[in-house]
């Protein structure tokens, strides 16, 4: 009893600020699991924290600038809390290393994308006020369990939705992308460890799992390919929904398309990055598919499941992109009618081939093109959401609406966000609803069966 009391008194607090992609969000969750073993609890308040970590992204320049701006704001907090430890992890840390310590003298340690599980060792070293930069890559084999099992020992609860990394790194070397430099070569995790992690999550209450990887559908380990891994996960009892992100079009084939029909848990929704509608720009991007083959990939899914939802990534203003080539991207958006797009202005990243290309476009040209693209997509979404009004959908309840009383929020199998009126169903339940209206970014619904609504 005395030992427990002393442990409670020395409990510390950590605040982790996450930038960028789903893989970074996943890494943040793993950091929190590791830090539980070091007697840290999570806090959303920086001023309460004994440890602050910025988990960074370097895909775009603005994300990188935000990190240094945040470090600047933290100087004052560090001056009034000198024992506060500040660390920088993630892709910017991997890319910049010791330069971060020179540029921001309030930073105590920097750690790379391969080093997050070494946080306990890093923290012991910085406790003596020594500054640390640990960005060494671990020797990687083709197959490796890069998520140690011990991190689950003190994890008590998980959310309704969870993510599992199944691959790490990338071998594609697209000319605009820093991932091969910041996360290394592609490594597939052993299927046994993935299934074990999924079972633990489901046993703790998770109902939906999203598989993560920079090129998730190229997964292959111990004789198990991506489709077989999906089959193994689909067999887990009480796993209601399964998704994955991000696949590469070159690795999307008919067997994977069939899985959307044969595997009950696999949701009728897929992210398929296009990047550009111009074949010439796609070659310069080193994407290795054409618009013709991309349309064929879309047909593989929609011929089998016409109502499947499809999202994509698009870059506007790539070096040398002409007005005509931008119009090709617009045409692709109008033809495919994506349900969601993640669109960005091209941003040159250090070390990439595209950064050395001539003909970089002015910022105003890129901004105007992005504006036009977003306006076109907004019209498409408005039409598609309106077409869903009157339909019946299955929604996985994620929680209460943050503003409206007696209203729950959740998502359909097609990943549409839904606000459900007069609904007090607890998170994690599946509910049939009637779609009664649509907003620009979400749907409005009522429970289909009033008997499911508790008072």
C-alpha positions in Angstrom: 0.0 0.0 0.0 2.8 2.4 0.9 4.6 1.5 -2.3 1.5 2.3 -4.3 1.1 5.6 -2.5 4.7 6.7 -3.3 4.2 5.7 -6.9 1.1 7.9 -7.2 2.9 10.8 -5.7 5.7 10.7 -8.3 3.4 10.4 -11.3 4.4 12.8 -14.1 2.4 14.3 -16.9 3.2 14.3 -20.6 1.7 16.4 -23.4 2.2 15.2 -27.0 1.4 17.5 -29.9 0.9 15.5 -33.2 1.4 16.9 -36.7 0.7 15.2 -40.0 -0.6 11.8 -41.1 -2.3 8.8 -39.5 1.1 7.1 -39.0 2.2 10.0 -36.8 -1.1 9.6 -34.8 -0.3 5.9 -34.4 3.3 6.7 -33.3 1.9 9.1 -30.7 -0.3 6.4 -29.2 2.7 4.1 -29.0 4.7 6.9 -27.2 2.0 7.2 -24.7 2.0 3.4 -24.1 5.8 3.4 -23.6 5.6 6.4 -21.2 2.9 4.7 -19.1 5.8 2.4 -18.0 7.7 5.4 -17.0 4.9 6.6 -14.7 3.6 9.3 -17.1 -0.1 10.1 -17.6 -1.4 12.2 -20.5 -2.5 15.8 -20.2 -4.0 18.1 -22.8 -2.6 21.1 -21.0 1.0 22.2 -21.7 1.3 24.2 -18.5 0.6 21.0 -16.5 3.2 18.9 -18.3 6.5 17.7 -17.0 7.3 16.5 -20.5 6.3 18.0 -23.9 6.9 16.1 -27.1 6.2 17.4 -30.6 5.6 14.5 -33.0 6.4 16.2 -36.3 5.7 15.9 -40.0 7.9 17.1 -42.9 5.6 16.2 -45.9 5.0 19.9 -46.5 7.0 23.0 -45.6 4.2 24.6 -43.7 4.0 21.6 -41.3 7.7 22.0 -40.6 7.4 25.7 -40.0 4.6 25.1 -37.5 6.9 23.0 -35.4 9.5 25.8 -35.1 6.8 28.3 -34.3 5.5 26.1 -31.5 9.0 25.6 -30.1 9.3 29.4 -30.1 6.1 29.7 -28.1 7.3 27.1 -25.6 10.4 29.2 -24.7 8.4 31.2 -22.1 7.0 28.1 -20.5 10.4 26.6 -20.3 11.7 29.8 -18.6 9.2 29.5 -15.8 9.4 25.7 -15.6 13.2 25.0 -16.0 12.7 21.3 -15.1 10.3 20.9 -18.1 11.7 18.6 -20.7 10.9 19.3 -24.4 11.5 16.7 -27.1 11.0 16.6 -30.9 10.3 13.4 -32.7 8.9 12.2 -36.0 9.9 13.1 -39.5 11.3 16.6 -39.0 13.4 15.2 -36.2 14.7 12.4 -38.4 15.4 14.9 -41.2 17.0 17.7 -39.2 18.6 15.8 -36.2 21.1 17.9 -34.2 20.2 21.0 -36.2 17.0 21.3 -34.1 19.1 21.5 -30.9 21.1 24.3 -32.5 18.1 26.1 -33.8 15.9 25.8 -30.7 18.0 25.9 -27.5 14.9 25.1 -25.4 14.8 21.5 -26.9 16.3 18.8 -24.6 16.2 15.9 -27.0 15.5 14.9 -30.6 14.6 11.3 -31.7 13.9 9.8 -35.1 11.1 7.6 -36.4 13.0 4.4 -35.5 13.7 5.6 -31.9 10.4 6.1 -30.2 10.6 2.9 -28.2 13.9 4.2 -26.8 12.2 7.1 -25.0 12.9 5.6 -21.5 16.6 5.5 -22.2 16.5 9.0 -23.7 14.6 10.4 -20.7 17.1 8.9 -18.3 20.0 10.6 -20.1 18.3 14.0 -20.3 17.4 13.9 -16.6 21.0 15.0 -16.0 20.4 18.0 -18.3 22.3 16.5 -21.2 20.9 17.3 -24.6 20.4 14.2 -26.8 20.0 13.6 -30.5 19.1 10.0 -31.4 18.1 9.5 -35.0 20.1 6.4 -35.9 18.3 3.9 -38.0 18.0 0.4 -36.7 19.3 -2.4 -38.9 16.2 -3.6 -40.7 15.5 -7.0 -42.1 12.8 -7.5 -44.8 10.4 -8.7 -42.1 10.4 -7.4 -38.6 8.1 -6.8 -35.6 8.7 -3.1 -35.2 6.0 -2.7 -32.5 7.2 -4.4 -29.2 4.5 -6.3 -27.4 5.5 -4.9 -24.0 3.8 -1.6 -24.7 0.4 -3.2 -24.1 1.1 -4.2 -20.5 -0.4 -1.1 -18.9 -2.9 -0.1 -21.6 -6.3 -0.3 -19.9 -8.8 0.9 -22.6 -8.8 1.7 -26.3 -11.2 3.7 -28.4 -14.0 2.5 -30.5 -11.7 3.0 -33.5 -8.0 2.1 -33.6 -5.1 1.9 -36.0 -2.5 -0.7 -36.6 0.7 -0.1 -38.5 1.5 -3.1 -40.8 4.2 -1.6 -42.9 6.8 1.1 -42.2 8.8 3.1 -44.8 8.5 3.1 -48.5 10.4 1.9 -51.6 8.6 3.9 -54.3 10.7 7.1 -54.2 8.1 9.4 -55.7 9.9 12.6 -56.7 8.0 14.9 -54.3 8.1 12.7 -51.2 10.5 12.6 -48.2 9.1 9.4 -46.7 11.9 7.1 -47.9 14.3 9.5 -46.3 12.5 10.0 -43.0 11.0 6.5 -42.5 13.4 4.4 -44.4 12.9 1.4 -46.7 9.7 -0.6 -46.6 9.4 -3.2 -43.9 6.4 -5.5 -43.4 5.5 -6.5 -39.9 4.9 -10.2 -39.1 1.3 -11.2 -39.5 1.2 -13.0 -36.1 2.0 -9.8 -34.3 -0.6 -7.8 -36.3 -3.3 -10.3 -35.5 -2.3 -10.4 -31.8 -2.5 -6.6 -31.6 -5.9 -6.6 -33.3 -7.2 -9.2 -30.9 -6.1 -7.2 -27.9 -7.7 -4.1 -29.3 -11.1 -5.8 -30.0 -11.0 -7.5 -26.5 -10.6 -4.0 -25.0 -13.6 -2.6 -26.9 -12.4 -1.6 -30.3 -14.9 -2.2 -33.1 -13.1 -0.7 -36.1 -9.5 -1.1 -37.1 -7.7 0.9 -39.8 -4.4 -0.7 -41.2 -1.7 1.8 -41.8 1.3 1.9 -44.1 2.9 4.3 -46.6 2.2 1.6 -49.2 -0.1 -0.6 -47.3 -1.3 -2.9 -50.0 2.3 -4.0 -50.9 2.4 -5.8 -47.6 4.0 -9.2 -47.6 5.5 -11.1 -44.7 6.1 -14.8 -43.8 4.2 -15.9 -46.9 1.2 -13.7 -46.1 0.2 -11.0 -48.6 -2.2 -8.1 -48.0 -5.4 -9.9 -49.1 -4.6 -12.9 -46.9 -3.9 -10.6 -43.9 -7.3 -9.0 -44.5 -8.9 -12.4 -44.4 -7.2 -13.3 -41.1 -8.3 -10.1 -39.5 -11.9 -10.5 -40.8 -12.1 -13.7 -38.9 -11.6 -11.9 -35.5 -14.9 -12.1 -33.6 -16.5 -8.8 -32.7 -14.3 -6.8 -35.2 -17.1 -5.0 -37.0 -15.2 -2.9 -39.5 -11.9 -3.0 -41.3 -10.3 -0.2 -43.4 -6.8 0.5 -44.7 -4.7 3.5 -45.8 -2.8 4.4 -47.9 -2.7 2.0 -50.8 -0.8 2.6 -54.1 -2.7 2.2 -57.3 0.0 0.0 -58.8 -0.7 -2.6 -56.1 -4.6 -2.5 -56.3 -5.7 -5.6 -58.3 -8.8 -7.8 -58.8 -8.1 -10.1 -55.9 -8.1 -7.1 -53.5 -11.2 -5.7 -55.2 -13.0 -9.1 -54.6 -12.1 -8.9 -50.9 -14.5 -5.9 -50.6 -17.3 -8.4 -51.5 -16.2 -11.5 -49.7 -15.0 -10.1 -46.4 -18.0 -8.8 -44.3 -15.9 -6.5 -42.1 -14.1 -4.7 -45.0 -15.9 -1.4 -45.5 -17.0 -0.3 -48.9 -14.6 2.6 -48.9 -11.1 3.1 -50.2 -8.4 5.8 -50.4 -6.7 5.7 -53.8 -4.1 8.5 -54.3 -4.1 10.0 -57.8 -1.8 13.1 -57.3 -2.3 14.4 -60.9 -4.6 13.9 -63.9 -1.7 14.4 -66.4 0.3 11.4 -67.6 3.4 13.6 -68.1 3.2 15.0 -64.6 2.6 11.5 -63.2 5.9 10.4 -64.9 7.7 13.3 -63.4 6.3 12.4 -60.0 7.5 8.8 -60.5 4.1 7.4 -59.9 4.3 4.7 -62.6 0.7 4.6 -63.7 -1.3 6.5 -66.3 -4.8 8.0 -66.2 -6.0 5.0 -68.2 -4.8 2.5 -65.7 -6.1 4.7 -62.8 -9.5 4.6 -64.3 -9.2 0.9 -64.6 -8.4 0.6 -60.9 -11.5 2.7 -60.0 -13.6 0.4 -62.2 -12.2 -2.7 -60.4 -14.0 -1.4 -57.2 -17.0 0.4 -58.6 -18.0 -2.4 -61.0 -18.3 -4.7 -58.0 -19.7 -2.1 -55.5 -21.2 0.9 -57.3 -22.0 2.6 -54.0 -18.4 2.3 -52.7 -16.9 5.6 -51.6 -13.5 6.7 -52.9 -11.1 9.3 -51.6 -7.8 10.5 -53.1 -4.8 12.8 -52.7 -4.0 15.5 -55.3 -1.1 17.9 -55.7 -1.6 21.1 -57.7 1.2 23.3 -59.0 3.8 20.6 -59.4 6.9 21.9 -61.2 6.2 22.4 -64.8 2.5 21.8 -64.6 0.8 23.7 -67.4 -2.7 25.2 -67.4 -3.8 22.3 -69.7 -2.3 19.7 -67.3 -4.1 21.2 -64.4 -7.3 21.0 -66.4 -6.6 17.3 -66.8 -6.6 17.0 -63.0 -9.9 18.9 -62.9 -11.3 16.5 -65.5 -10.3 13.5 -63.5 -12.0 14.9 -60.4 -15.2 15.5 -62.4 -15.0 12.0 -64.0 -14.3 10.0 -60.9 -16.4 12.1 -58.5 -14.4 11.4 -55.4 -16.2 11.4 -52.1 -13.3 13.1 -50.4 -10.1 14.7 -51.6 -7.0 15.7 -49.7 -5.5 18.4 -51.9 -2.3 20.4 -51.5 -0.2 23.0 -53.2 3.2 21.5 -54.2 5.8 22.1 -51.6 9.5 21.5 -52.4 11.1 19.2 -49.8 14.9 19.0 -49.3 16.5 15.9 -50.8 13.7 15.0 -53.2 14.1 14.9 -57.0 11.3 17.4 -57.6 13.0 20.0 -55.5 15.7 20.1 -58.2 13.3 20.3 -61.1 13.1 23.6 -63.1 9.9 25.6 -63.7 8.7 25.9 -60.1 5.4 27.7 -60.2 4.6 31.0 -58.5 2.6 30.8 -55.2 -0.3 32.8 -56.6 -0.7 30.3 -59.5 -0.7 27.3 -57.1 -3.2 29.1 -54.8 -5.6 29.9 -57.6 -5.5 26.3 -58.9 -6.1 24.9 -55.4 -9.1 27.3 -55.0 -10.7 26.1 -58.2 -10.1 22.5 -57.4 -11.7 22.8 -53.9 -14.7 24.7 -55.3 -15.3 22.0 -57.9 -15.0 19.3 -55.2 -17.4 21.1 -52.9 -20.1 21.0 -55.6 -19.5 17.3 -56.1 -19.8 16.6 -52.4 -22.9 18.6 -52.1 -24.6 16.6 -54.8 -23.4 13.3 -53.5 -24.5 14.1 -49.9 -27.9 15.2 -51.2 -28.3 11.9 -53.1 -27.9 10.0 -49.8 -30.9 11.9 -48.2 -33.6 9.3 -47.7 -31.3 6.4 -47.6 -30.8 4.0 -44.7 -27.3 3.5 -43.3 -25.5 1.6 -40.7 -23.6 3.9 -38.3 -20.9 3.0 -35.8 -21.5 5.4 -32.9 -18.3 7.2 -31.9 -19.7 9.4 -29.1 -21.8 12.4 -28.2 -22.1 15.5 -30.4 -19.8 18.2 -29.0 -22.6 20.9 -29.3 -26.0 19.3 -29.6 -27.8 17.6 -26.8 -29.2 14.1 -27.2 -27.3 13.8 -30.5 -24.8 11.1 -31.3 -22.1 11.1 -33.9 -20.6 8.3 -35.9 -19.7 7.2 -39.4 -21.2 5.0 -42.1 -19.4 2.1 -43.6 -18.6 4.5 -46.5 -16.9 6.8 -43.9 -19.6 9.6 -44.1 -19.8 11.6 -40.9 -23.3 11.4 -39.4 -25.1 13.4 -36.6 -28.0 11.4 -35.2 -30.8 13.3 -33.5 -32.6 12.0 -30.4 -30.0 9.3 -29.9 -28.3 8.3 -26.6 -26.7 5.1 -27.8 -23.3 4.5 -26.3 -20.1 4.6 -28.3 -19.2 1.3 -29.9 -22.8 0.4 -30.9 -24.0 -0.2 -34.4 -27.2 1.6 -35.3 -29.4 1.6 -38.4 -30.4 5.2 -39.3 -32.5 7.1 -41.8 -30.6 10.0 -43.5 -32.9 13.0 -43.3 -30.6 15.8 -44.5 -27.1 16.9 -45.4 -24.6 19.5 -44.5 -21.5 20.3 -46.6 -19.3 17.9 -44.7 -21.7 15.6 -42.9 -25.1 13.9 -42.9 -28.1 14.3 -40.5 -30.0 11.3 -39.5 -32.7 9.8 -37.1 -32.5 6.3 -35.5 -34.4 3.9 -37.7 -35.7 1.9 -34.7 -37.0 4.2 -31.9 -36.8 1.2 -29.5 -33.0 1.5 -29.6 -33.1 5.0 -28.1 -32.8 5.0 -24.3 -34.2 7.8 -22.1 
